[in-house]
Amino acid sequence: MTYEELIERLDPNVYQNLRRSIELGKWPDGRKLTPRQREISLEAVIYYENRHGIPEQERVGYLDRGAKAGTACDPSVRRDQSGNNDVDPDQFVEVKS
């Protein structure tokens, strides 16, 4: 059985247990996940979510940028190291508190 076949046949309850174990850092029986176990479990969960069409906002690691999307607070807006921007400064919204 290949890795792809294994993930394709993975029981949804096992997927939920893996997600919960990653979140808590321990297995359902209380034993701590090793860094390697966490890595392998996270890879399996991400692969499962991609293969089974889990909505993006329900996936592990999803960050809702909400009103910050496209602003200077959004880490997906990239700037080069020289300080030059390929970003339109008019896309940013000043937030005053």
C-alpha positions in Angstrom: 0.0 0.0 0.0 1.4 3.4 -0.9 1.3 6.5 1.2 -1.4 8.0 -1.1 -3.6 4.9 -0.7 -3.2 4.9 3.1 -4.3 8.6 3.3 -7.1 7.9 0.9 -8.5 5.2 3.1 -7.8 6.9 6.4 -10.8 6.8 8.7 -12.1 10.3 9.5 -11.9 9.4 13.2 -8.2 8.7 12.9 -7.8 12.0 11.1 -9.6 13.8 13.9 -7.4 12.0 16.5 -4.2 13.0 14.6 -5.4 16.7 14.5 -6.2 16.7 18.2 -2.8 15.0 19.0 -1.0 17.7 17.0 -2.9 20.5 18.8 -2.3 19.1 22.3 1.1 17.7 21.7 0.1 14.3 23.1 -1.6 11.1 22.0 -5.1 10.2 23.3 -3.5 8.0 25.9 -1.5 10.9 27.3 2.0 10.1 26.0 3.8 13.1 24.6 4.4 13.3 20.8 8.1 13.3 19.8 9.1 16.0 17.3 9.3 13.3 14.6 5.8 12.0 15.4 4.4 15.5 15.3 6.1 16.1 11.9 4.8 12.8 10.4 1.3 13.4 11.8 1.2 16.9 10.5 2.2 15.8 7.0 -0.5 13.1 7.1 -3.2 15.6 8.2 -2.2 18.1 5.6 -2.2 15.5 2.9 -5.6 14.1 4.1 -7.1 17.6 4.0 -5.9 18.2 0.5 -7.1 14.8 -0.8 -10.5 15.0 0.8 -11.3 18.6 -0.1 -11.5 20.0 3.5 -12.4 23.7 3.1 -9.4 26.0 3.5 -10.8 27.7 6.6 -11.1 24.4 8.4 -7.6 23.1 7.6 -4.8 22.8 10.2 -2.7 26.0 10.2 -5.3 28.2 8.6 -5.0 31.9 9.5 -8.0 34.2 9.0 -6.4 37.5 8.0 -9.8 39.1 7.9 -9.6 42.9 7.5 -5.8 42.7 7.5 -5.6 40.9 4.2 -3.5 42.9 1.7 -2.3 45.4 4.3 1.1 46.0 5.8 0.1 43.6 8.6 -0.4 40.8 6.1 2.7 38.6 6.0 1.8 37.5 2.4 2.7 41.0 1.2 6.3 40.7 0.3 9.0 43.4 0.2 12.5 42.9 -1.0 15.5 43.4 1.3 16.7 46.6 -0.4 13.7 48.4 0.8 12.1 48.8 -2.6 8.5 47.7 -2.8 6.6 46.3 -5.7 3.5 46.9 -3.6 1.1 49.7 -4.3 1.2 51.9 -1.2 -2.5 52.9 -1.9 -3.5 49.3 -1.0 -2.7 49.9 2.7 -5.2 51.3 5.1 -4.1 53.3 8.0 -5.5 52.0 11.3 -5.8 54.6 14.1 -6.6 53.6 17.6 
